[in-house]
Amino acid sequence: MQPSDQDRAIEQERYERRATEFLHAPTRLGLDGAASVPVELRTPYLRYEAWVKQAARPGLTVLDVCCGDGRHSLTAAHTGCTITVSDIAPSNLAIARLRADRAGVVLETVAANAEHLPFPDAHFDLVTCAGSLSYVDLEIFLAEVTRILRPGGAFIFVDSLNHNPVYRLNRFIHYLRGQRSRSTLQRMPTMATLRRLGEVFPGLEVSYHGIFSFLAPILRIAGRERATRWLDAADRIFSLCRRQAFKVVGLGRKPRAVQ
């Protein structure tokens, strides 16, 4: 489903307002990357970062698309890559630059709609996306990602699945509170999304996490480190229930041209 102009405007205004409020009355930036996520929910982000670091090498070009405030944009920054980040909300990019300054790295920031990326064909070696697939029309977005990726380039993402009724209800509550637009609910990634990604990126690797992470508030009573071990073990034991996962991490590569 293609997002309506109205929904896109709502989302842009929401994130722009939130970022502007932060910039006018700055508080702590908070931690970057996986460290910013509660420990019992951190495993998929650690996997995401591990795959990004494996794919990133000195001299490569990286785009973090729909970067938000840059929280997950710096993973490849100390690998010698050239990093570009893009987002629809310019004030988000200002916060991303603050994060980069704090980390002592350089980012190029570009305000852009992820469905119309202002970059040349075959420009990037790696494109990353953390939690934003529900904000785009999948087919248009994939066409843009494959267009700007060089042959053999990687696309790495972390996002949520929409099959578990507990997580789906939570997103609906966010919608009722005005924290989501209707079209983002309708475009939440599903197993069909993953199948389509696998068609575009043959050999797509997918890692499933957090089948029972809705129990985290209860398990925290035993301590967060122990809760993390239990939740990660449950993912392994109940791997056949991966459709019910909270988060998925994917790594795919654009096919190389046939000689």
LUMLO-859122 format. One line per field, with one value per residue (C-alpha): residue number from 1; x, y, z. Coordinates in Angstrom, 3 decimals. Layout:
num = c(NUM, ...)
X = c(X, ...)
Y = c(Y, ...)
Z = c(Z, ...)
//
This chain:
num = c(1, 2, 3, 4, 5, 6, 7, 8, 9, 10, 11, 12, 13, 14, 15, 16, 17, 18, 19, 20, 21, 22, 23, 24, 25, 26, 27, 28, 29, 30, 31, 32, 33, 34, 35, 36, 37, 38, 39, 40, 41, 42, 43, 44, 45, 46, 47, 48, 49, 50, 51, 52, 53, 54, 55, 56, 57, 58, 59, 60, 61, 62, 63, 64, 65, 66, 67, 68, 69, 70, 71, 72, 73, 74, 75, 76, 77, 78, 79, 80, 81, 82, 83, 84, 85, 86, 87, 88, 89, 90, 91, 92, 93, 94, 95, 96, 97, 98, 99, 100, 101, 102, 103, 104, 105, 106, 107, 108, 109, 110, 111, 112, 113, 114, 115, 116, 117, 118, 119, 120, 121, 122, 123, 124, 125, 126, 127, 128, 129, 130, 131, 132, 133, 134, 135, 136, 137, 138, 139, 140, 141, 142, 143, 144, 145, 146, 147, 148, 149, 150, 151, 152, 153, 154, 155, 156, 157, 158, 159, 160, 161, 162, 163, 164, 165, 166, 167, 168, 169, 170, 171, 172, 173, 174, 175, 176, 177, 178, 179, 180, 181, 182, 183, 184, 185, 186, 187, 188, 189, 190, 191, 192, 193, 194, 195, 196, 197, 198, 199, 200, 201, 202, 203, 204, 205, 206, 207, 208, 209, 210, 211, 212, 213, 214, 215, 216, 217, 218, 219, 220, 221, 222, 223, 224, 225, 226, 227, 228, 229, 230, 231, 232, 233, 234, 235, 236, 237, 238, 239, 240, 241, 242, 243, 244, 245, 246, 247, 248, 249, 250, 251, 252, 253, 254, 255, 256, 257, 258, 259)
X = c(0.000, 1.361, 1.264, -1.142, 0.219, -1.795, -0.246, 3.235, 2.670, 1.429, 4.491, 6.885, 5.261, 5.277, 8.976, 9.923, 8.058, 9.624, 13.132, 12.607, 11.474, 14.639, 16.871, 15.246, 15.561, 18.298, 18.573, 20.797, 21.148, 21.024, 23.041, 23.622, 22.761, 21.920, 22.999, 19.968, 17.580, 16.530, 18.877, 16.166, 15.148, 18.671, 19.589, 18.164, 19.990, 23.231, 22.733, 21.971, 25.148, 27.235, 26.037, 26.635, 30.180, 30.870, 29.658, 31.434, 35.046, 37.358, 36.547, 32.972, 29.997, 27.063, 23.572, 21.393, 17.918, 15.037, 17.668, 15.451, 17.623, 20.627, 20.435, 21.317, 23.356, 26.869, 27.537, 29.722, 31.219, 34.511, 35.173, 36.622, 33.419, 31.897, 28.537, 25.445, 22.168, 18.782, 15.441, 12.265, 12.511, 15.418, 15.476, 16.063, 19.190, 20.366, 20.197, 22.051, 24.827, 24.993, 25.424, 28.147, 29.954, 29.844, 31.274, 33.946, 32.808, 31.628, 28.196, 26.707, 23.036, 20.410, 16.749, 14.860, 11.771, 12.909, 10.797, 12.635, 16.275, 18.426, 21.448, 22.944, 22.478, 24.903, 26.248, 26.363, 27.978, 25.685, 22.201, 20.865, 17.385, 16.385, 12.666, 11.244, 9.768, 6.220, 6.775, 7.288, 5.598, 7.644, 7.858, 8.841, 11.352, 12.951, 13.239, 15.116, 17.372, 18.342, 18.834, 21.336, 23.137, 26.140, 26.007, 26.949, 26.057, 24.239, 20.910, 20.637, 17.525, 16.000, 12.249, 9.123, 6.754, 3.001, 1.736, 1.875, -1.482, 0.141, 2.496, -0.237, -2.532, 0.264, 0.709, -3.023, -2.969, -0.164, -2.380, -5.274, -2.902, -1.866, 1.633, 1.146, -0.716, -3.230, -1.132, 1.855, -0.355, -1.359, 2.247, 3.854, 6.229, 4.873, 6.191, 4.975, 7.253, 10.190, 9.323, 9.292, 12.625, 13.982, 12.855, 14.681, 17.733, 18.229, 19.766, 18.377, 19.445, 16.800, 17.154, 14.040, 13.924, 11.631, 8.827, 7.971, 9.421, 5.942, 6.708, 9.754, 8.010, 7.243, 10.599, 12.468, 11.554, 14.271, 16.764, 17.261, 20.298, 18.478, 15.349, 17.471, 18.902, 15.435, 13.958, 16.869, 16.635, 12.903, 13.635, 15.899, 13.531, 10.444, 12.152, 9.227, 7.115, 9.310, 6.240, 5.348, 8.681, 8.791, 11.847, 13.513, 16.960, 17.759, 20.826, 20.535, 22.803, 21.986, 22.790, 25.881, 25.461, 25.600, 28.756)
Y = c(0.000, 3.376, 5.910, 8.765, 12.285, 13.115, 10.307, 11.184, 14.801, 13.692, 11.533, 14.217, 16.851, 14.552, 13.743, 17.290, 18.667, 16.162, 16.854, 20.627, 20.504, 18.617, 21.077, 24.077, 22.595, 19.970, 17.255, 14.202, 12.669, 9.237, 6.258, 5.239, 2.000, -1.212, 0.307, 2.610, -0.360, -2.100, -5.020, -7.690, -6.334, -5.680, -8.949, -8.116, -4.782, -6.492, -8.849, -5.869, -4.097, -7.245, -7.660, -3.977, -4.159, -7.315, -5.659, -2.326, -1.961, 1.026, 3.006, 1.782, 4.131, 3.630, 5.126, 4.882, 5.608, 6.873, 7.476, 9.366, 11.052, 8.941, 6.572, 3.578, 5.419, 5.275, 1.531, 1.715, 5.110, 3.839, 1.318, 3.779, 4.001, 7.186, 7.563, 9.359, 9.509, 10.562, 11.346, 13.180, 15.456, 17.964, 18.506, 14.792, 15.206, 18.003, 15.575, 12.953, 15.489, 16.065, 12.339, 12.220, 15.188, 13.463, 10.287, 12.189, 11.044, 12.774, 12.241, 13.683, 14.424, 14.630, 15.523, 13.155, 11.026, 7.395, 6.692, 9.362, 9.241, 11.975, 9.782, 8.449, 4.871, 2.329, 4.901, 2.943, -0.293, -0.680, 0.597, 0.200, 0.756, 0.489, 0.280, 2.166, -0.309, 0.557, 4.177, 3.404, 1.742, -1.462, -1.791, 1.825, 1.702, -1.530, -0.115, 2.871, 0.740, -1.566, 1.424, 3.155, -0.053, -1.244, -4.847, -7.056, -4.276, -5.154, -4.097, -4.651, -3.936, -4.466, -4.121, -5.508, -8.222, -7.791, -11.318, -11.553, -10.263, -8.697, -6.552, -5.753, -4.549, -2.375, -0.687, -0.094, 1.607, 3.860, 4.691, 5.624, 7.880, 9.655, 8.145, 6.281, 6.946, 4.452, 3.514, 2.552, -0.052, -1.401, -1.566, -3.238, -5.948, -9.485, -12.817, -11.761, -8.720, -11.004, -13.236, -10.204, -9.058, -12.522, -12.232, -8.925, -10.087, -13.798, -15.655, -13.159, -14.056, -13.424, -13.649, -13.761, -12.398, -11.733, -14.264, -13.812, -10.372, -9.162, -11.055, -8.865, -6.614, -9.719, -11.423, -8.275, -9.193, -11.847, -9.268, -7.925, -10.042, -13.223, -12.095, -11.583, -15.102, -16.600, -14.674, -15.519, -19.189, -19.173, -17.906, -20.920, -23.460, -22.175, -21.375, -22.888, -20.021, -17.425, -15.937, -14.582, -12.785, -9.189, -8.227, -9.473, -8.670, -9.161, -9.119, -9.302, -8.509, -7.045, -9.641, -8.967, -8.373, -11.528, -11.568)
Z = c(0.000, -0.973, 1.885, 1.331, 1.073, 4.181, 6.219, 4.993, 6.022, 9.440, 9.996, 8.811, 11.023, 14.058, 13.815, 12.869, 15.888, 18.260, 16.984, 17.024, 20.635, 21.518, 19.662, 21.358, 24.831, 24.483, 27.077, 27.051, 23.607, 25.137, 24.018, 20.412, 18.684, 20.491, 23.788, 23.607, 23.664, 26.925, 27.440, 27.199, 23.762, 22.530, 20.795, 17.329, 17.337, 18.283, 15.333, 13.070, 14.176, 13.745, 10.157, 9.392, 10.742, 8.737, 5.535, 6.145, 5.052, 4.594, 1.485, 1.055, 0.854, 3.231, 3.323, 6.422, 5.051, 7.227, 9.886, 12.341, 14.936, 13.948, 16.890, 14.709, 12.077, 13.533, 13.476, 10.379, 11.222, 12.664, 9.899, 7.400, 5.367, 4.014, 5.774, 4.456, 6.365, 5.034, 6.628, 5.703, 8.797, 8.600, 12.380, 12.853, 10.756, 13.059, 15.972, 13.930, 13.393, 17.163, 17.666, 15.040, 16.626, 20.002, 18.466, 16.574, 13.138, 9.983, 8.463, 5.306, 5.947, 3.206, 3.718, 1.438, 0.972, 1.023, -2.062, -4.097, -3.033, -4.625, -5.343, -8.573, -9.696, -8.197, -5.742, -2.461, -1.316, 1.693, 2.550, 6.080, 7.477, 11.148, 11.882, 8.918, 6.432, 7.539, 6.466, 2.784, -0.143, -0.277, -4.066, -4.637, -1.798, -2.999, -6.495, -5.061, -2.862, -5.707, -8.001, -5.697, -4.662, -6.610, -7.876, -4.953, -2.498, 0.720, 2.199, 5.952, 7.996, 11.415, 11.846, 13.492, 12.329, 12.464, 13.147, 16.940, 18.295, 21.375, 19.310, 16.806, 19.597, 20.991, 17.606, 17.351, 20.755, 19.466, 16.488, 18.787, 20.733, 17.541, 17.549, 14.273, 11.055, 9.710, 6.706, 8.887, 10.558, 7.170, 5.959, 8.985, 7.735, 7.493, 6.281, 2.828, 3.115, 3.852, 0.911, -1.374, -0.001, -0.702, -4.331, -4.735, -2.759, -3.516, -0.581, 1.938, 5.476, 8.138, 11.912, 14.134, 17.681, 20.609, 20.171, 23.846, 24.521, 25.525, 28.762, 29.429, 32.019, 34.101, 33.585, 34.668, 38.222, 38.003, 36.678, 33.186, 32.311, 33.307, 31.454, 28.337, 28.562, 28.987, 26.065, 23.760, 24.772, 24.027, 20.506, 19.958, 21.524, 19.731, 16.430, 14.513, 15.910, 14.221, 12.523, 15.988, 16.404, 17.582, 15.514, 12.366, 11.032, 7.372, 5.142, 1.377, -1.542, -4.922, -7.579, -9.618, -13.322, -15.422, -17.530)
//
